[in-house]
Amino acid sequence: MSARSASAIGLLCALAAVLPASGGATTGTRTVLPFIADDYTKAVAEARARKVPLFIESWAPW
């Protein structure tokens, strides 16, 4: 996985964590959060539209 992909995944996880619960599909009592896979531009646009912050995760194999 490239660093950009890992950052995008972290960003998407953070975005999903701050979305309202009604935005996800529900299964029983748990809420499934939506993810945007490998589309940084779309994630930024959605975050701006919803006025929520982004969390960008980065890592290194060392």
Backbone as a chain_set.jsonl record, in Angstrom:
{"seq": "MSARSASAIGLLCALAAVLPASGGATTGTRTVLPFIADDYTKAVAEARARKVPLFIESWAPW", "coords": {"N": [[0.856, -1.162, 0.0], [0.63, 2.17, -0.878], [2.011, 5.26, 0.433], [0.328, 7.391, -0.064], [-2.137, 6.126, -0.461], [-2.495, 5.002, 2.07], [-2.684, 7.335, 3.583], [-4.987, 8.419, 2.472], [-6.853, 6.489, 3.209], [-6.784, 6.741, 5.995], [-7.72, 9.352, 6.194], [-10.282, 9.005, 5.194], [-11.36, 7.29, 7.087], [-11.389, 8.979, 9.308], [-13.131, 10.937, 8.392], [-15.439, 9.412, 8.149], [-15.863, 8.858, 10.817], [-16.82, 11.224, 11.866], [-19.172, 11.743, 10.614], [-22.742, 12.135, 10.667], [-24.786, 9.747, 12.425], [-27.057, 9.023, 11.044], [-26.262, 9.032, 8.444], [-25.185, 6.628, 7.695], [-25.664, 3.145, 6.877], [-27.783, 1.061, 8.786], [-27.378, -1.803, 10.839], [-29.045, -3.823, 12.72], [-28.327, -2.871, 15.932], [-26.046, -1.565, 15.441], [-24.184, 0.948, 13.679], [-23.146, 1.281, 10.403], [-20.45, 2.859, 9.06], [-19.994, 5.027, 6.263], [-17.458, 4.781, 3.723], [-14.961, 6.375, 1.709], [-13.177, 5.201, -0.738], [-9.852, 5.518, -1.738], [-10.069, 8.126, -2.967], [-9.171, 11.031, -2.676], [-9.815, 13.675, -3.465], [-12.618, 13.623, -3.636], [-13.213, 13.027, -0.964], [-12.266, 15.326, 0.353], [-13.936, 17.261, -0.811], [-16.452, 16.391, 0.112], [-16.097, 16.63, 2.876], [-15.744, 19.388, 3.101], [-18.252, 20.25, 2.192], [-19.87, 19.246, 4.224], [-18.787, 20.54, 6.301], [-16.848, 19.503, 8.128], [-13.933, 18.416, 9.968], [-10.834, 16.963, 8.703], [-8.906, 14.045, 9.202], [-5.715, 13.058, 8.665], [-3.916, 10.253, 8.181], [-0.636, 9.058, 8.419], [2.125, 6.916, 7.754], [5.091, 4.956, 8.202], [7.213, 2.304, 7.13], [9.347, 1.884, 8.81]], "CA": [[0.0, 0.0, 0.0], [1.448, 3.37, -0.958], [1.788, 6.244, 1.491], [-0.851, 8.184, -0.428], [-3.311, 5.287, -0.186], [-2.64, 4.909, 3.52], [-3.171, 8.638, 4.038], [-6.379, 8.555, 2.028], [-7.664, 5.6, 4.041], [-6.877, 7.406, 7.303], [-8.595, 10.504, 6.008], [-11.639, 8.505, 5.026], [-11.812, 6.78, 8.386], [-11.7, 10.133, 10.143], [-14.35, 11.534, 7.851], [-16.554, 8.529, 8.511], [-16.09, 8.933, 12.258], [-17.517, 12.449, 12.245], [-20.445, 11.852, 9.91], [-23.869, 11.796, 11.525], [-25.152, 8.336, 12.394], [-28.108, 8.803, 10.049], [-25.66, 8.959, 7.124], [-24.749, 5.274, 7.397], [-26.677, 2.1, 6.902], [-27.816, 0.429, 10.099], [-27.557, -3.247, 10.899], [-29.377, -4.088, 14.116], [-28.079, -1.694, 16.756], [-24.773, -0.96, 15.034], [-24.212, 1.797, 12.501], [-22.027, 1.068, 9.493], [-20.043, 4.158, 8.537], [-19.601, 4.997, 4.851], [-16.065, 5.09, 3.424], [-14.631, 6.781, 0.348], [-11.911, 4.496, -0.97], [-8.861, 6.033, -2.688], [-10.524, 9.307, -3.708], [-8.888, 12.163, -1.804], [-10.558, 14.852, -3.93], [-14.017, 13.449, -3.229], [-13.262, 13.115, 0.495], [-12.121, 16.74, 0.711], [-15.157, 17.956, -1.229], [-17.535, 16.009, 1.023], [-15.811, 17.232, 4.181], [-16.045, 20.823, 2.995], [-19.704, 20.407, 2.08], [-20.459, 18.952, 5.534], [-18.077, 21.39, 7.264], [-16.231, 18.662, 9.15], [-12.479, 18.337, 9.796], [-10.253, 15.73, 8.179], [-7.739, 13.487, 9.885], [-4.892, 12.363, 7.669], [-2.986, 9.331, 8.814], [0.519, 8.689, 7.617], [2.944, 5.928, 8.432], [6.307, 4.519, 7.504], [7.523, 0.929, 7.521], [10.516, 1.797, 9.673]], "C": [[0.907, 1.232, 0.0], [1.115, 4.322, 0.181], [0.551, 7.082, 1.193], [-2.14, 7.406, -0.149], [-3.561, 5.191, 1.307], [-3.171, 6.215, 4.088], [-4.631, 8.819, 3.674], [-7.296, 7.683, 2.88], [-7.838, 6.208, 5.431], [-7.817, 8.591, 7.253], [-10.049, 10.052, 5.915], [-12.195, 7.938, 6.321], [-12.202, 7.926, 9.31], [-12.978, 10.813, 9.679], [-15.557, 10.706, 8.252], [-16.876, 8.634, 9.991], [-16.88, 10.169, 12.665], [-18.831, 12.651, 11.506], [-21.585, 11.517, 10.859], [-24.276, 10.338, 11.356], [-26.217, 8.056, 11.335], [-27.544, 8.676, 8.64], [-25.233, 7.552, 6.732], [-25.911, 4.305, 7.421], [-26.654, 1.434, 8.274], [-28.038, -1.077, 9.967], [-27.809, -3.592, 12.355], [-29.199, -2.823, 14.924], [-26.773, -1.003, 16.39], [-24.959, -0.106, 13.794], [-22.963, 1.521, 11.675], [-21.69, 2.419, 8.866], [-19.629, 4.046, 7.075], [-18.119, 5.371, 4.692], [-15.942, 5.516, 1.97], [-13.247, 6.205, 0.082], [-11.084, 5.149, -2.07], [-9.347, 7.196, -3.547], [-10.405, 10.536, -2.806], [-9.715, 13.388, -2.181], [-12.016, 14.78, -3.496], [-14.158, 13.587, -1.713], [-13.156, 14.562, 0.959], [-13.393, 17.512, 0.364], [-16.313, 17.65, -0.281], [-17.329, 16.62, 2.411], [-16.11, 18.725, 4.167], [-17.544, 21.064, 2.939], [-20.381, 20.194, 3.433], [-19.855, 19.791, 6.649], [-17.561, 20.587, 8.454], [-14.718, 18.616, 8.904], [-12.055, 16.991, 9.214], [-9.081, 15.327, 9.057], [-6.971, 12.703, 8.845], [-3.86, 11.532, 8.41], [-1.815, 9.072, 7.869], [1.368, 7.712, 8.438], [4.167, 5.623, 7.599], [6.634, 3.113, 7.988], [8.735, 0.806, 8.434], [10.084, 2.047, 11.035]], "O": [[1.844, 1.317, 0.794], [0.067, 4.205, 0.816], [-0.191, 7.441, 2.108], [-3.116, 7.971, 0.343], [-4.702, 5.287, 1.76], [-4.018, 6.204, 4.981], [-5.421, 9.317, 4.476], [-8.4, 8.101, 3.231], [-8.939, 6.184, 5.98], [-8.615, 8.804, 8.166], [-10.935, 10.67, 6.506], [-13.381, 8.094, 6.611], [-13.214, 7.857, 10.007], [-13.806, 11.217, 10.494], [-16.585, 11.253, 8.653], [-18.037, 8.512, 10.383], [-17.543, 10.164, 13.703], [-19.532, 13.634, 11.75], [-21.415, 10.699, 11.763], [-24.129, 9.764, 10.277], [-26.266, 6.954, 10.788], [-28.258, 8.258, 7.728], [-24.945, 7.299, 5.562], [-26.994, 4.611, 7.92], [-25.582, 1.268, 8.856], [-28.78, -1.547, 9.105], [-26.867, -3.646, 13.146], [-29.841, -1.81, 14.646], [-26.432, 0.03, 16.967], [-25.803, -0.408, 12.951], [-21.851, 1.528, 12.201], [-22.533, 3.044, 8.222], [-18.982, 3.073, 6.689], [-17.599, 6.188, 5.452], [-16.709, 5.082, 1.112], [-12.256, 6.687, 0.631], [-11.554, 5.314, -3.196], [-9.057, 7.238, -4.743], [-11.392, 11.017, -2.249], [-10.256, 14.064, -1.306], [-12.58, 15.774, -3.038], [-15.114, 14.194, -1.231], [-13.881, 14.978, 1.863], [-13.867, 18.322, 1.159], [-17.068, 18.549, 0.088], [-18.284, 17.073, 3.041], [-16.669, 19.259, 5.125], [-18.049, 21.99, 3.574], [-21.352, 20.878, 3.757], [-20.327, 19.771, 7.786], [-17.795, 20.93, 9.613], [-14.27, 18.759, 7.766], [-12.81, 16.019, 9.23], [-8.361, 16.174, 9.584], [-7.509, 11.79, 8.218], [-3.042, 12.054, 9.167], [-2.001, 8.89, 6.666], [1.315, 7.705, 9.668], [4.251, 5.995, 6.429], [6.357, 2.773, 9.139], [9.107, -0.31, 8.795], [10.901, 2.028, 11.956]]}, "num_chains": 1, "name": "protein.A"}
